[in-house]
Amino acid sequence: MNIGLLARIEAKPEYADKVEALLREALQLAREEEHTVTWFAFRESATVFGVFDTFENEEGRTGHLQGRIAAALMEAAETMLSSAPDIRPVDLLAVKLP
């Protein structure tokens, strides 16, 4: 894996629990994605969440951005998020895994 995505997601306070549930449920979708090597969802504060995922190549990253998780986030953005998710491509410089 040498590339990834880092997403910052800010929920409206009244929807924070629903956004958390959406991200927990998205784990199964990530497991089904052939080209997603690693996938992490996390919480920074009461309303701020994030996702970090990695891929072997640009094809995998592009496929993920066109997949079901991204679609669910964009749908949630309309009602549950304070703004559209801030999704940024990243290049991995060093990795340590178990």
Biopython code that builds the backbone (N, CA, C, O; Angstrom):
import numpy as np
from Bio.PDB.StructureBuilder import StructureBuilder

atoms = [
    (1, "MET", "N", (0.842, -1.166, 0.000)),
    (1, "MET", "CA", (0.000, 0.000, 0.000)),
    (1, "MET", "C", (0.885, 1.225, 0.000)),
    (1, "MET", "O", (1.854, 1.307, 0.755)),
    (2, "ASN", "N", (0.548, 2.171, -0.846)),
    (2, "ASN", "CA", (1.372, 3.362, -0.896)),
    (2, "ASN", "C", (0.577, 4.657, -1.046)),
    (2, "ASN", "O", (1.161, 5.740, -1.082)),
    (3, "ILE", "N", (-0.725, 4.558, -1.131)),
    (3, "ILE", "CA", (-1.557, 5.756, -1.191)),
    (3, "ILE", "C", (-2.776, 5.575, -0.294)),
    (3, "ILE", "O", (-3.119, 4.455, 0.085)),
    (4, "GLY", "N", (-3.425, 6.691, 0.041)),
    (4, "GLY", "CA", (-4.586, 6.610, 0.911)),
    (4, "GLY", "C", (-5.522, 7.784, 0.739)),
    (4, "GLY", "O", (-5.357, 8.625, -0.146)),
    (5, "LEU", "N", (-6.498, 7.812, 1.605)),
    (5, "LEU", "CA", (-7.457, 8.907, 1.699)),
    (5, "LEU", "C", (-7.630, 9.245, 3.165)),
    (5, "LEU", "O", (-7.675, 8.359, 4.018)),
    (6, "LEU", "N", (-7.727, 10.528, 3.450)),
    (6, "LEU", "CA", (-8.019, 10.997, 4.797)),
    (6, "LEU", "C", (-9.254, 11.879, 4.696)),
    (6, "LEU", "O", (-9.253, 12.887, 3.989)),
    (7, "ALA", "N", (-10.299, 11.495, 5.402)),
    (7, "ALA", "CA", (-11.565, 12.231, 5.351)),
    (7, "ALA", "C", (-11.902, 12.782, 6.727)),
    (7, "ALA", "O", (-11.769, 12.093, 7.739)),
    (8, "ARG", "N", (-12.332, 14.013, 6.747)),
    (8, "ARG", "CA", (-12.827, 14.648, 7.983)),
    (8, "ARG", "C", (-14.315, 14.874, 7.793)),
    (8, "ARG", "O", (-14.748, 15.422, 6.780)),
    (9, "ILE", "N", (-15.087, 14.450, 8.773)),
    (9, "ILE", "CA", (-16.543, 14.474, 8.691)),
    (9, "ILE", "C", (-17.083, 15.170, 9.926)),
    (9, "ILE", "O", (-16.819, 14.731, 11.046)),
    (10, "GLU", "N", (-17.829, 16.241, 9.746)),
    (10, "GLU", "CA", (-18.398, 16.955, 10.890)),
    (10, "GLU", "C", (-19.912, 16.832, 10.875)),
    (10, "GLU", "O", (-20.583, 17.303, 9.957)),
    (11, "ALA", "N", (-20.434, 16.190, 11.909)),
    (11, "ALA", "CA", (-21.873, 15.960, 12.033)),
    (11, "ALA", "C", (-22.556, 17.156, 12.684)),
    (11, "ALA", "O", (-21.955, 17.862, 13.494)),
    (12, "LYS", "N", (-23.800, 17.372, 12.328)),
    (12, "LYS", "CA", (-24.620, 18.294, 13.101)),
    (12, "LYS", "C", (-24.818, 17.639, 14.463)),
    (12, "LYS", "O", (-24.994, 16.423, 14.535)),
    (13, "PRO", "N", (-24.794, 18.417, 15.544)),
    (13, "PRO", "CA", (-24.861, 17.808, 16.883)),
    (13, "PRO", "C", (-26.006, 16.816, 17.069)),
    (13, "PRO", "O", (-25.822, 15.778, 17.705)),
    (14, "GLU", "N", (-27.169, 17.115, 16.531)),
    (14, "GLU", "CA", (-28.310, 16.223, 16.716)),
    (14, "GLU", "C", (-28.205, 14.917, 15.921)),
    (14, "GLU", "O", (-29.001, 14.002, 16.131)),
    (15, "TYR", "N", (-27.223, 14.824, 15.006)),
    (15, "TYR", "CA", (-27.047, 13.621, 14.193)),
    (15, "TYR", "C", (-25.744, 12.878, 14.494)),
    (15, "TYR", "O", (-25.414, 11.918, 13.798)),
    (16, "ALA", "N", (-25.010, 13.298, 15.503)),
    (16, "ALA", "CA", (-23.709, 12.685, 15.780)),
    (16, "ALA", "C", (-23.816, 11.171, 16.005)),
    (16, "ALA", "O", (-22.986, 10.415, 15.500)),
    (17, "ASP", "N", (-24.810, 10.730, 16.746)),
    (17, "ASP", "CA", (-24.966, 9.295, 16.987)),
    (17, "ASP", "C", (-25.269, 8.532, 15.702)),
    (17, "ASP", "O", (-24.804, 7.407, 15.519)),
    (18, "LYS", "N", (-26.040, 9.137, 14.822)),
    (18, "LYS", "CA", (-26.362, 8.482, 13.549)),
    (18, "LYS", "C", (-25.140, 8.411, 12.636)),
    (18, "LYS", "O", (-24.954, 7.424, 11.925)),
    (19, "VAL", "N", (-24.316, 9.440, 12.652)),
    (19, "VAL", "CA", (-23.092, 9.415, 11.852)),
    (19, "VAL", "C", (-22.144, 8.349, 12.399)),
    (19, "VAL", "O", (-21.514, 7.628, 11.626)),
    (20, "GLU", "N", (-22.040, 8.245, 13.717)),
    (20, "GLU", "CA", (-21.221, 7.185, 14.312)),
    (20, "GLU", "C", (-21.724, 5.813, 13.853)),
    (20, "GLU", "O", (-20.927, 4.961, 13.461)),
    (21, "ALA", "N", (-23.008, 5.604, 13.898)),
    (21, "ALA", "CA", (-23.579, 4.320, 13.474)),
    (21, "ALA", "C", (-23.303, 4.063, 11.993)),
    (21, "ALA", "O", (-22.983, 2.939, 11.608)),
    (22, "LEU", "N", (-23.423, 5.081, 11.180)),
    (22, "LEU", "CA", (-23.157, 4.944, 9.744)),
    (22, "LEU", "C", (-21.721, 4.487, 9.518)),
    (22, "LEU", "O", (-21.471, 3.605, 8.696)),
    (23, "LEU", "N", (-20.779, 5.082, 10.242)),
    (23, "LEU", "CA", (-19.378, 4.696, 10.078)),
    (23, "LEU", "C", (-19.110, 3.297, 10.609)),
    (23, "LEU", "O", (-18.342, 2.548, 10.007)),
    (24, "ARG", "N", (-19.724, 2.937, 11.714)),
    (24, "ARG", "CA", (-19.547, 1.565, 12.230)),
    (24, "ARG", "C", (-20.082, 0.541, 11.227)),
    (24, "ARG", "O", (-19.463, -0.499, 11.006)),
    (25, "GLU", "N", (-21.222, 0.837, 10.630)),
    (25, "GLU", "CA", (-21.819, -0.077, 9.645)),
    (25, "GLU", "C", (-21.016, -0.111, 8.350)),
    (25, "GLU", "O", (-21.043, -1.115, 7.637)),
    (26, "ALA", "N", (-20.309, 0.958, 8.035)),
    (26, "ALA", "CA", (-19.524, 1.019, 6.798)),
    (26, "ALA", "C", (-18.343, 0.047, 6.825)),
    (26, "ALA", "O", (-17.790, -0.275, 5.773)),
    (27, "LEU", "N", (-17.953, -0.418, 7.997)),
    (27, "LEU", "CA", (-16.857, -1.375, 8.079)),
    (27, "LEU", "C", (-17.126, -2.597, 7.206)),
    (27, "LEU", "O", (-16.225, -3.075, 6.517)),
    (28, "GLN", "N", (-18.324, -3.094, 7.229)),
    (28, "GLN", "CA", (-18.639, -4.266, 6.403)),
    (28, "GLN", "C", (-18.485, -3.951, 4.915)),
    (28, "GLN", "O", (-17.998, -4.781, 4.149)),
    (29, "LEU", "N", (-18.897, -2.761, 4.513)),
    (29, "LEU", "CA", (-18.733, -2.366, 3.111)),
    (29, "LEU", "C", (-17.247, -2.292, 2.744)),
    (29, "LEU", "O", (-16.851, -2.710, 1.656)),
    (30, "ALA", "N", (-16.434, -1.762, 3.650)),
    (30, "ALA", "CA", (-14.992, -1.679, 3.400)),
    (30, "ALA", "C", (-14.389, -3.072, 3.256)),
    (30, "ALA", "O", (-13.517, -3.291, 2.415)),
    (31, "ARG", "N", (-14.850, -4.007, 4.072)),
    (31, "ARG", "CA", (-14.347, -5.388, 3.984)),
    (31, "ARG", "C", (-14.658, -6.008, 2.629)),
    (31, "ARG", "O", (-13.914, -6.863, 2.149)),
    (32, "GLU", "N", (-15.748, -5.583, 2.018)),
    (32, "GLU", "CA", (-16.164, -6.133, 0.723)),
    (32, "GLU", "C", (-15.425, -5.507, -0.453)),
    (32, "GLU", "O", (-15.480, -6.032, -1.565)),
    (33, "GLU", "N", (-14.740, -4.398, -0.226)),
    (33, "GLU", "CA", (-14.014, -3.731, -1.308)),
    (33, "GLU", "C", (-12.680, -4.433, -1.541)),
    (33, "GLU", "O", (-11.820, -4.478, -0.661)),
    (34, "GLU", "N", (-12.531, -4.963, -2.709)),
    (34, "GLU", "CA", (-11.352, -5.757, -3.047)),
    (34, "GLU", "C", (-10.053, -4.954, -2.958)),
    (34, "GLU", "O", (-9.028, -5.502, -2.552)),
    (35, "HIS", "N", (-10.071, -3.684, -3.324)),
    (35, "HIS", "CA", (-8.837, -2.905, -3.420)),
    (35, "HIS", "C", (-8.574, -2.006, -2.218)),
    (35, "HIS", "O", (-7.584, -1.275, -2.207)),
    (36, "THR", "N", (-9.437, -2.043, -1.207)),
    (36, "THR", "CA", (-9.180, -1.287, 0.012)),
    (36, "THR", "C", (-8.338, -2.172, 0.925)),
    (36, "THR", "O", (-8.797, -3.215, 1.389)),
    (37, "VAL", "N", (-7.097, -1.743, 1.177)),
    (37, "VAL", "CA", (-6.172, -2.556, 1.970)),
    (37, "VAL", "C", (-6.480, -2.414, 3.456)),
    (37, "VAL", "O", (-6.672, -3.414, 4.148)),
    (38, "THR", "N", (-6.530, -1.173, 3.952)),
    (38, "THR", "CA", (-6.889, -0.923, 5.351)),
    (38, "THR", "C", (-7.946, 0.166, 5.389)),
    (38, "THR", "O", (-8.024, 1.007, 4.493)),
    (39, "TRP", "N", (-8.760, 0.140, 6.439)),
    (39, "TRP", "CA", (-9.843, 1.124, 6.586)),
    (39, "TRP", "C", (-10.059, 1.371, 8.070)),
    (39, "TRP", "O", (-10.266, 0.439, 8.847)),
    (40, "PHE", "N", (-10.008, 2.634, 8.449)),
    (40, "PHE", "CA", (-10.192, 3.027, 9.842)),
    (40, "PHE", "C", (-11.229, 4.141, 9.913)),
    (40, "PHE", "O", (-11.168, 5.098, 9.142)),
    (41, "ALA", "N", (-12.164, 4.021, 10.818)),
    (41, "ALA", "CA", (-13.086, 5.114, 11.136)),
    (41, "ALA", "C", (-12.787, 5.529, 12.571)),
    (41, "ALA", "O", (-12.537, 4.681, 13.427)),
    (42, "PHE", "N", (-12.811, 6.826, 12.831)),
    (42, "PHE", "CA", (-12.471, 7.305, 14.170)),
    (42, "PHE", "C", (-13.297, 8.536, 14.521)),
    (42, "PHE", "O", (-13.947, 9.149, 13.673)),
    (43, "ARG", "N", (-13.245, 8.868, 15.798)),
    (43, "ARG", "CA", (-13.969, 10.033, 16.313)),
    (43, "ARG", "C", (-12.955, 10.958, 16.970)),
    (43, "ARG", "O", (-12.161, 10.524, 17.805)),
    (44, "GLU", "N", (-12.981, 12.241, 16.592)),
    (44, "GLU", "CA", (-12.085, 13.235, 17.178)),
    (44, "GLU", "C", (-12.742, 13.967, 18.339)),
    (44, "GLU", "O", (-12.077, 14.298, 19.321)),
    (45, "SER", "N", (-14.025, 14.219, 18.238)),
    (45, "SER", "CA", (-14.748, 14.954, 19.277)),
    (45, "SER", "C", (-16.212, 14.546, 19.201)),
    (45, "SER", "O", (-16.559, 13.601, 18.492)),
    (46, "ALA", "N", (-17.057, 15.240, 19.914)),
    (46, "ALA", "CA", (-18.483, 14.886, 19.948)),
    (46, "ALA", "C", (-19.116, 14.891, 18.563)),
    (46, "ALA", "O", (-20.022, 14.101, 18.297)),
    (47, "THR", "N", (-18.657, 15.763, 17.684)),
    (47, "THR", "CA", (-19.291, 15.869, 16.366)),
    (47, "THR", "C", (-18.333, 15.677, 15.193)),
    (47, "THR", "O", (-18.768, 15.693, 14.042)),
    (48, "VAL", "N", (-17.049, 15.495, 15.459)),
    (48, "VAL", "CA", (-16.079, 15.369, 14.365)),
    (48, "VAL", "C", (-15.573, 13.927, 14.280)),
    (48, "VAL", "O", (-15.110, 13.348, 15.263)),
    (49, "PHE", "N", (-15.676, 13.374, 13.079)),
    (49, "PHE", "CA", (-15.285, 12.003, 12.789)),
    (49, "PHE", "C", (-14.280, 12.001, 11.648)),
    (49, "PHE", "O", (-14.054, 13.025, 11.003)),
    (50, "GLY", "N", (-13.694, 10.868, 11.412)),
    (50, "GLY", "CA", (-12.782, 10.747, 10.291)),
    (50, "GLY", "C", (-12.695, 9.331, 9.792)),
    (50, "GLY", "O", (-13.088, 8.378, 10.465)),
    (51, "VAL", "N", (-12.167, 9.221, 8.588)),
    (51, "VAL", "CA", (-11.894, 7.920, 7.980)),
    (51, "VAL", "C", (-10.512, 8.013, 7.345)),
    (51, "VAL", "O", (-10.180, 9.003, 6.691)),
    (52, "PHE", "N", (-9.714, 6.971, 7.545)),
    (52, "PHE", "CA", (-8.422, 6.847, 6.875)),
    (52, "PHE", "C", (-8.386, 5.473, 6.245)),
    (52, "PHE", "O", (-8.641, 4.469, 6.910)),
    (53, "ASP", "N", (-8.073, 5.427, 4.969)),
    (53, "ASP", "CA", (-7.986, 4.146, 4.287)),
    (53, "ASP", "C", (-6.811, 4.141, 3.326)),
    (53, "ASP", "O", (-6.330, 5.194, 2.908)),
    (54, "THR", "N", (-6.349, 2.934, 2.977)),
    (54, "THR", "CA", (-5.177, 2.798, 2.117)),
    (54, "THR", "C", (-5.467, 1.866, 0.948)),
    (54, "THR", "O", (-6.372, 1.032, 0.978)),
    (55, "PHE", "N", (-4.640, 2.058, -0.096)),
    (55, "PHE", "CA", (-4.824, 1.333, -1.353)),
    (55, "PHE", "C", (-3.460, 1.058, -1.971)),
    (55, "PHE", "O", (-2.489, 1.761, -1.693)),
    (56, "GLU", "N", (-3.396, 0.038, -2.803)),
    (56, "GLU", "CA", (-2.158, -0.290, -3.503)),
    (56, "GLU", "C", (-1.901, 0.638, -4.676)),
    (56, "GLU", "O", (-0.752, 0.916, -5.022)),
    (57, "ASN", "N", (-2.988, 1.119, -5.293)),
    (57, "ASN", "CA", (-2.817, 1.915, -6.505)),
    (57, "ASN", "C", (-3.977, 2.900, -6.683)),
    (57, "ASN", "O", (-4.966, 2.866, -5.950)),
    (58, "GLU", "N", (-3.824, 3.765, -7.665)),
    (58, "GLU", "CA", (-4.832, 4.794, -7.920)),
    (58, "GLU", "C", (-6.172, 4.193, -8.344)),
    (58, "GLU", "O", (-7.227, 4.752, -8.042)),
    (59, "GLU", "N", (-6.134, 3.077, -9.030)),
    (59, "GLU", "CA", (-7.370, 2.409, -9.437)),
    (59, "GLU", "C", (-8.207, 2.032, -8.216)),
    (59, "GLU", "O", (-9.424, 2.214, -8.213)),
    (60, "GLY", "N", (-7.551, 1.508, -7.179)),
    (60, "GLY", "CA", (-8.263, 1.152, -5.950)),
    (60, "GLY", "C", (-8.825, 2.361, -5.243)),
    (60, "GLY", "O", (-9.954, 2.331, -4.754)),
    (61, "ARG", "N", (-8.044, 3.431, -5.185)),
    (61, "ARG", "CA", (-8.508, 4.647, -4.523)),
    (61, "ARG", "C", (-9.689, 5.258, -5.274)),
    (61, "ARG", "O", (-10.675, 5.667, -4.660)),
    (62, "THR", "N", (-9.588, 5.318, -6.592)),
    (62, "THR", "CA", (-10.682, 5.863, -7.391)),
    (62, "THR", "C", (-11.936, 5.014, -7.255)),
    (62, "THR", "O", (-13.041, 5.545, -7.148)),
    (63, "GLY", "N", (-11.769, 3.699, -7.258)),
    (63, "GLY", "CA", (-12.913, 2.807, -7.093)),
    (63, "GLY", "C", (-13.598, 3.007, -5.753)),
    (63, "GLY", "O", (-14.825, 2.964, -5.658)),
    (64, "HIS", "N", (-12.805, 3.224, -4.726)),
    (64, "HIS", "CA", (-13.374, 3.466, -3.392)),
    (64, "HIS", "C", (-14.174, 4.762, -3.382)),
    (64, "HIS", "O", (-15.265, 4.813, -2.812)),
    (65, "LEU", "N", (-13.646, 5.799, -4.003)),
    (65, "LEU", "CA", (-14.347, 7.089, -4.048)),
    (65, "LEU", "C", (-15.659, 7.011, -4.821)),
    (65, "LEU", "O", (-16.547, 7.844, -4.636)),
    (66, "GLN", "N", (-15.777, 6.018, -5.679)),
    (66, "GLN", "CA", (-17.003, 5.823, -6.453)),
    (66, "GLN", "C", (-17.887, 4.732, -5.853)),
    (66, "GLN", "O", (-18.894, 4.347, -6.447)),
    (67, "GLY", "N", (-17.511, 4.241, -4.688)),
    (67, "GLY", "CA", (-18.196, 3.107, -4.086)),
    (67, "GLY", "C", (-19.319, 3.470, -3.131)),
    (67, "GLY", "O", (-19.741, 4.622, -3.038)),
    (68, "ARG", "N", (-19.784, 2.458, -2.429)),
    (68, "ARG", "CA", (-20.964, 2.580, -1.568)),
    (68, "ARG", "C", (-20.725, 3.420, -0.328)),
    (68, "ARG", "O", (-21.638, 4.112, 0.123)),
    (69, "ILE", "N", (-19.515, 3.381, 0.244)),
    (69, "ILE", "CA", (-19.238, 4.176, 1.440)),
    (69, "ILE", "C", (-19.277, 5.663, 1.100)),
    (69, "ILE", "O", (-19.910, 6.451, 1.804)),
    (70, "ALA", "N", (-18.603, 6.039, 0.026)),
    (70, "ALA", "CA", (-18.609, 7.445, -0.388)),
    (70, "ALA", "C", (-20.020, 7.908, -0.715)),
    (70, "ALA", "O", (-20.399, 9.031, -0.385)),
    (71, "ALA", "N", (-20.790, 7.057, -1.356)),
    (71, "ALA", "CA", (-22.174, 7.412, -1.687)),
    (71, "ALA", "C", (-22.994, 7.634, -0.423)),
    (71, "ALA", "O", (-23.797, 8.565, -0.364)),
    (72, "ALA", "N", (-22.802, 6.793, 0.584)),
    (72, "ALA", "CA", (-23.538, 6.946, 1.843)),
    (72, "ALA", "C", (-23.153, 8.240, 2.544)),
    (72, "ALA", "O", (-24.013, 8.923, 3.101)),
    (73, "LEU", "N", (-21.871, 8.583, 2.520)),
    (73, "LEU", "CA", (-21.427, 9.835, 3.146)),
    (73, "LEU", "C", (-22.008, 11.052, 2.426)),
    (73, "LEU", "O", (-22.442, 12.009, 3.068)),
    (74, "MET", "N", (-22.014, 11.014, 1.120)),
    (74, "MET", "CA", (-22.548, 12.152, 0.373)),
    (74, "MET", "C", (-24.055, 12.285, 0.592)),
    (74, "MET", "O", (-24.582, 13.396, 0.638)),
    (75, "GLU", "N", (-24.738, 11.167, 0.725)),
    (75, "GLU", "CA", (-26.170, 11.212, 1.019)),
    (75, "GLU", "C", (-26.404, 11.785, 2.423)),
    (75, "GLU", "O", (-27.318, 12.583, 2.632)),
    (76, "ALA", "N", (-25.578, 11.371, 3.368)),
    (76, "ALA", "CA", (-25.699, 11.873, 4.742)),
    (76, "ALA", "C", (-25.398, 13.363, 4.813)),
    (76, "ALA", "O", (-25.953, 14.074, 5.650)),
    (77, "ALA", "N", (-24.520, 13.833, 3.935)),
    (77, "ALA", "CA", (-24.126, 15.242, 3.957)),
    (77, "ALA", "C", (-25.326, 16.163, 3.820)),
    (77, "ALA", "O", (-25.338, 17.257, 4.383)),
    (78, "GLU", "N", (-26.312, 15.739, 3.094)),
    (78, "GLU", "CA", (-27.478, 16.581, 2.848)),
    (78, "GLU", "C", (-28.240, 16.911, 4.125)),
    (78, "GLU", "O", (-28.787, 18.006, 4.253)),
    (79, "THR", "N", (-28.283, 15.981, 5.067)),
    (79, "THR", "CA", (-29.086, 16.217, 6.272)),
    (79, "THR", "C", (-28.298, 16.123, 7.572)),
    (79, "THR", "O", (-28.557, 16.894, 8.496)),
    (80, "MET", "N", (-27.355, 15.211, 7.671)),
    (80, "MET", "CA", (-26.708, 14.919, 8.952)),
    (80, "MET", "C", (-25.381, 15.642, 9.189)),
    (80, "MET", "O", (-24.921, 15.720, 10.327)),
    (81, "LEU", "N", (-24.762, 16.172, 8.131)),
    (81, "LEU", "CA", (-23.445, 16.774, 8.279)),
    (81, "LEU", "C", (-23.516, 18.296, 8.222)),
    (81, "LEU", "O", (-24.392, 18.869, 7.573)),
    (82, "SER", "N", (-22.581, 18.933, 8.909)),
    (82, "SER", "CA", (-22.496, 20.393, 8.897)),
    (82, "SER", "C", (-22.045, 20.912, 7.539)),
    (82, "SER", "O", (-22.398, 22.021, 7.140)),
    (83, "SER", "N", (-21.264, 20.104, 6.835)),
    (83, "SER", "CA", (-20.788, 20.437, 5.496)),
    (83, "SER", "C", (-20.385, 19.138, 4.805)),
    (83, "SER", "O", (-20.361, 18.075, 5.425)),
    (84, "ALA", "N", (-20.077, 19.234, 3.542)),
    (84, "ALA", "CA", (-19.643, 18.040, 2.806)),
    (84, "ALA", "C", (-18.360, 17.498, 3.429)),
    (84, "ALA", "O", (-17.547, 18.277, 3.925)),
    (85, "PRO", "N", (-18.161, 16.185, 3.415)),
    (85, "PRO", "CA", (-16.925, 15.624, 3.955)),
    (85, "PRO", "C", (-15.706, 16.215, 3.247)),
    (85, "PRO", "O", (-15.725, 16.427, 2.034)),
    (86, "ASP", "N", (-14.652, 16.477, 4.012)),
    (86, "ASP", "CA", (-13.391, 16.966, 3.459)),
    (86, "ASP", "C", (-12.528, 15.734, 3.217)),
    (86, "ASP", "O", (-11.967, 15.175, 4.159)),
    (87, "ILE", "N", (-12.418, 15.308, 1.962)),
    (87, "ILE", "CA", (-11.709, 14.085, 1.602)),
    (87, "ILE", "C", (-10.453, 14.460, 0.835)),
    (87, "ILE", "O", (-10.514, 15.128, -0.198)),
    (88, "ARG", "N", (-9.310, 14.019, 1.357)),
    (88, "ARG", "CA", (-8.028, 14.385, 0.764)),
    (88, "ARG", "C", (-7.201, 13.142, 0.429)),
    (88, "ARG", "O", (-7.067, 12.241, 1.257)),
    (89, "PRO", "N", (-6.650, 13.096, -0.783)),
    (89, "PRO", "CA", (-5.736, 12.008, -1.114)),
    (89, "PRO", "C", (-4.402, 12.231, -0.406)),
    (89, "PRO", "O", (-3.959, 13.370, -0.255)),
    (90, "VAL", "N", (-3.766, 11.150, 0.025)),
    (90, "VAL", "CA", (-2.460, 11.226, 0.674)),
    (90, "VAL", "C", (-1.537, 10.158, 0.085)),
    (90, "VAL", "O", (-1.986, 9.108, -0.375)),
    (91, "ASP", "N", (-0.246, 10.454, 0.112)),
    (91, "ASP", "CA", (0.780, 9.483, -0.252)),
    (91, "ASP", "C", (1.414, 8.989, 1.043)),
    (91, "ASP", "O", (1.799, 9.795, 1.890)),
    (92, "LEU", "N", (1.524, 7.697, 1.201)),
    (92, "LEU", "CA", (2.101, 7.118, 2.408)),
    (92, "LEU", "C", (3.627, 7.112, 2.300)),
    (92, "LEU", "O", (4.181, 6.653, 1.301)),
    (93, "LEU", "N", (4.285, 7.608, 3.306)),
    (93, "LEU", "CA", (5.741, 7.654, 3.326)),
    (93, "LEU", "C", (6.351, 6.478, 4.073)),
    (93, "LEU", "O", (7.415, 5.985, 3.699)),
    (94, "ALA", "N", (5.676, 6.027, 5.130)),
    (94, "ALA", "CA", (6.153, 4.900, 5.925)),
    (94, "ALA", "C", (4.935, 4.266, 6.593)),
    (94, "ALA", "O", (3.975, 4.954, 6.940)),
    (95, "VAL", "N", (4.988, 2.962, 6.765)),
    (95, "VAL", "CA", (3.849, 2.228, 7.337)),
    (95, "VAL", "C", (4.377, 1.178, 8.310)),
    (95, "VAL", "O", (5.366, 0.501, 8.032)),
    (96, "LYS", "N", (3.705, 1.052, 9.452)),
    (96, "LYS", "CA", (3.981, -0.047, 10.388)),
    (96, "LYS", "C", (2.659, -0.737, 10.671)),
    (96, "LYS", "O", (1.713, -0.103, 11.139)),
    (97, "LEU", "N", (2.591, -1.993, 10.398)),
    (97, "LEU", "CA", (1.411, -2.806, 10.668)),
    (97, "LEU", "C", (1.822, -3.987, 11.547)),
    (97, "LEU", "O", (2.996, -4.357, 11.582)),
    (98, "PRO", "N", (0.855, -4.581, 12.260)),
    (98, "PRO", "CA", (1.201, -5.744, 13.085)),
    (98, "PRO", "C", (1.705, -6.905, 12.238)),
    (98, "PRO", "O", (2.039, -7.961, 12.775)),
]
sb = StructureBuilder()
sb.init_structure("model")
sb.init_model(0)
sb.init_chain("A")
sb.init_seg("    ")
for serial, (resi, resn, name, xyz) in enumerate(atoms, 1):
    if name == "N":
        sb.init_residue(resn, " ", resi, " ")
    sb.init_atom(name, np.array(xyz, "f"), 0.0, 1.0, " ", f" {name:<3s}", serial, name[0])
structure = sb.get_structure()
